[in-house]
Amino acid sequence: MGKPPCEYRVKYVLPAIRAAVATVLERDFGLSPYRVAKVLGITPAAICNYRSSRRSSARLLEEILSRDDVVGEVRSVASKLVLGTLDPEEAMCSLCRRLADSLAASSSN
């Protein structure tokens, strides 16, 4: 019996999305790792782990950051997070729902 799609999403896709948002917040918005952690509601250690791929798939993160359509969505969410108009948990769930199927499909190729 195969693993349910939600297990793949929680274990691989969601951490890669968090890592992508953290990367965009640092790189494009100039936030420090500490500030990124505050914006995302996670610890600074988690940011360090995302950066070093200990908590996310480097391959999925690279795919997210290489696709213009996906990076556009990540930047939009990052902007709303910085402005405080979007809840971090809601943001991650929303991105995961929108991106999981396309990321899973491309990773199986």
Secondary structure by P-SEA (a helix, b strand, c coil): ccccaaaaaaacaaaaaaaaaaaaaaacccccaaaaaaaacccaaaaaaaaacccccaaaaaaaaacaaaaaaaaaaaaaaaaccccaaaaaaaaaaacaaaaaaaaac
